[in-house]
Amino acid sequence: MLCAIYKSLKKDNTYLYINKKDDFSDVPEALMTTFGKPQFVMVLKLDGRKLALADVEKVKEALNTVGFYLQVPPPVTNLLDQYKADKAGRVN
């Protein structure tokens, strides 16, 4: 299965996978507005491949069912909350 990958110029580390290069017909207009002008990255064969930040099976399923997959960056860890939780767990 081939897909085309585009990156957002408005949102860092946000990528849009679609079935056919330059065919955004399955992508909702509201998403395209938020995503901004897509910048083409590559065409990629998904079969037999691992992706760095996405589950390839979820990507393929989304492409088959809704026609696109949106990859967003993982949430940023709040280091202060993590520190407080670690400190609360310690016995003095």
NORKA-V168505 format. One record per residue. RES is the residue in three letters. SS is DSSP state (2 for helix, 1 for strand, 0 for the rest). PHI is phi in whole degrees, -180 to 180 (none if undefined). OMEGA is omega as a letter, one per 30 degrees, with the letter a starting at -180 (999 if undefined). Layout:
RES/SS/PHI/OMEGA  RES/SS/PHI/OMEGA
This chain:
MET/0/none/l  LEU/1/-100/l  CYS/1/-146/l  ALA/1/-105/a  ILE/1/-118/l  TYR/1/-126/l  LYS/1/-108/l  SER/1/-85/l  LEU/0/-88/a  LYS/0/-95/a  LYS/0/-122/a  ASP/0/-59/l  ASN/0/55/l  THR/0/-116/a  TYR/1/-129/l  LEU/1/-118/l  TYR/1/-103/l  ILE/1/-132/a  ASN/0/-70/a  LYS/0/-136/a  LYS/0/-54/l  ASP/0/66/l  ASP/0/-109/a  PHE/0/-99/a  SER/0/-63/l  ASP/0/-87/a  VAL/0/-89/l  PRO/0/-58/a  GLU/2/-59/l  ALA/2/-62/l  LEU/2/-67/l  MET/2/-63/l  THR/2/-65/l  THR/2/-68/a  PHE/2/-67/a  GLY/0/86/l  LYS/0/-66/a  PRO/1/-73/l  GLN/1/-107/a  PHE/1/-62/l  VAL/1/-108/a  MET/1/-172/l  VAL/1/-100/a  LEU/1/-133/l  LYS/1/-87/a  LEU/0/-84/a  ASP/0/-62/l  GLY/0/70/a  ARG/0/-122/l  LYS/0/-106/l  LEU/0/-109/a  ALA/0/-66/a  LEU/0/-121/l  ALA/0/-143/l  ASP/0/-80/a  VAL/2/-59/l  GLU/2/-69/l  LYS/2/-68/l  VAL/2/-62/a  LYS/2/-63/l  GLU/2/-62/l  ALA/2/-64/l  LEU/2/-63/a  ASN/2/-75/a  THR/2/-96/a  VAL/0/-110/l  GLY/0/93/l  PHE/1/-158/l  TYR/1/-139/l  LEU/1/-105/l  GLN/1/-103/l  VAL/0/-112/a  PRO/0/-67/l  PRO/0/-64/l  PRO/0/-63/l  VAL/0/-79/l  THR/0/-73/l  ASN/0/-82/a  LEU/2/-66/l  LEU/2/-66/l  ASP/2/-63/l  GLN/2/-64/l  TYR/2/-62/l  LYS/2/-62/l  ALA/2/-66/l  ASP/2/-64/a  LYS/2/-67/l  ALA/2/-66/a  GLY/2/-80/a  ARG/0/-84/l  VAL/0/-103/a  ASN/0/-90/999
